[in-house]
Amino acid sequence: MKKVTALVLLLAMIAMPVAGFAASPWTEKDTYGDRISGKLQFGLVNTLFGWTDVFFEPIKASKKCDNCGSIWTGIGKGLSDAVVNTVGGAFQLVTFPIVVDFPLPDDGVKFATCCGC
């Protein structure tokens, strides 16, 4: 009984952060072929360029807009997002024929330095 409870708690802890992320952009495609090619591209970009969030997140935070945090928040978010985007991108890449979404923070890697303001 304790093993089942521990497994349920572990799965809940894993699923909670994912529930807060928005759906990946490739999920809006119409056909199966478009979805798997979109997922393949999304996974490839995040696997190869996930590490760039180490630089982009502090830049976003330094812009001092309303929805940005401090530079230290940007560094922490950049480090965590770099790991999550790279590993998540690899997972998307490996599972591209299966059209189940595993969302990434901020819809994965984006090559922009503005924080949306």
Contacts in CASP RR format, 6 or more apart in sequence:
PFRMAT RR
TARGET T0000
AUTHOR 0000-0000-0000
METHOD contacts of the structure
MODEL  1
MKKVTALVLLLAMIAMPVAGFAASPWTEKDTYGDRISGKLQFGLVNTLFG
WTDVFFEPIKASKKCDNCGSIWTGIGKGLSDAVVNTVGGAFQLVTFPIVV
DFPLPDDGVKFATCCGC
18 102 0 8 1.000
18 103 0 8 1.000
20 103 0 8 1.000
21 103 0 8 1.000
21 104 0 8 1.000
21 105 0 8 1.000
22 103 0 8 1.000
22 107 0 8 1.000
23 101 0 8 1.000
23 103 0 8 1.000
24 39 0 8 1.000
24 42 0 8 1.000
24 92 0 8 1.000
24 101 0 8 1.000
24 102 0 8 1.000
24 103 0 8 1.000
24 104 0 8 1.000
24 107 0 8 1.000
24 108 0 8 1.000
25 38 0 8 1.000
25 42 0 8 1.000
25 107 0 8 1.000
26 34 0 8 1.000
26 35 0 8 1.000
26 38 0 8 1.000
26 39 0 8 1.000
26 41 0 8 1.000
26 42 0 8 1.000
26 101 0 8 1.000
27 35 0 8 1.000
27 99 0 8 1.000
27 101 0 8 1.000
29 35 0 8 1.000
29 38 0 8 1.000
32 99 0 8 1.000
35 99 0 8 1.000
36 96 0 8 1.000
36 97 0 8 1.000
36 99 0 8 1.000
38 96 0 8 1.000
39 92 0 8 1.000
39 95 0 8 1.000
39 96 0 8 1.000
39 99 0 8 1.000
40 93 0 8 1.000
40 96 0 8 1.000
42 89 0 8 1.000
42 92 0 8 1.000
42 108 0 8 1.000
43 88 0 8 1.000
43 89 0 8 1.000
43 90 0 8 1.000
43 92 0 8 1.000
43 93 0 8 1.000
43 96 0 8 1.000
44 89 0 8 1.000
44 93 0 8 1.000
45 89 0 8 1.000
45 109 0 8 1.000
46 85 0 8 1.000
46 86 0 8 1.000
46 88 0 8 1.000
46 89 0 8 1.000
46 90 0 8 1.000
46 92 0 8 1.000
46 104 0 8 1.000
46 108 0 8 1.000
46 109 0 8 1.000
47 86 0 8 1.000
47 88 0 8 1.000
47 89 0 8 1.000
47 90 0 8 1.000
47 92 0 8 1.000
47 93 0 8 1.000
49 109 0 8 1.000
49 111 0 8 1.000
50 81 0 8 1.000
50 82 0 8 1.000
50 85 0 8 1.000
50 86 0 8 1.000
50 89 0 8 1.000
50 108 0 8 1.000
50 109 0 8 1.000
51 82 0 8 1.000
51 86 0 8 1.000
52 82 0 8 1.000
52 109 0 8 1.000
52 111 0 8 1.000
53 77 0 8 1.000
53 78 0 8 1.000
53 81 0 8 1.000
53 82 0 8 1.000
53 85 0 8 1.000
53 109 0 8 1.000
54 78 0 8 1.000
54 79 0 8 1.000
54 82 0 8 1.000
56 78 0 8 1.000
56 110 0 8 1.000
56 111 0 8 1.000
56 112 0 8 1.000
56 113 0 8 1.000
57 74 0 8 1.000
57 75 0 8 1.000
57 76 0 8 1.000
57 77 0 8 1.000
57 78 0 8 1.000
57 81 0 8 1.000
58 71 0 8 1.000
58 74 0 8 1.000
58 75 0 8 1.000
58 78 0 8 1.000
59 113 0 8 1.000
60 68 0 8 1.000
60 74 0 8 1.000
60 113 0 8 1.000
60 114 0 8 1.000
60 115 0 8 1.000
61 68 0 8 1.000
61 69 0 8 1.000
61 70 0 8 1.000
61 71 0 8 1.000
61 73 0 8 1.000
61 74 0 8 1.000
61 75 0 8 1.000
61 77 0 8 1.000
61 115 0 8 1.000
62 68 0 8 1.000
62 71 0 8 1.000
63 113 0 8 1.000
63 114 0 8 1.000
63 115 0 8 1.000
63 117 0 8 1.000
65 115 0 8 1.000
65 116 0 8 1.000
65 117 0 8 1.000
66 117 0 8 1.000
67 115 0 8 1.000
67 116 0 8 1.000
67 117 0 8 1.000
68 115 0 8 1.000
68 117 0 8 1.000
81 105 0 8 1.000
81 106 0 8 1.000
81 108 0 8 1.000
84 104 0 8 1.000
84 105 0 8 1.000
85 104 0 8 1.000
85 105 0 8 1.000
85 108 0 8 1.000
85 109 0 8 1.000
88 102 0 8 1.000
88 104 0 8 1.000
89 104 0 8 1.000
91 102 0 8 1.000
92 102 0 8 1.000
92 104 0 8 1.000
95 102 0 8 1.000
END
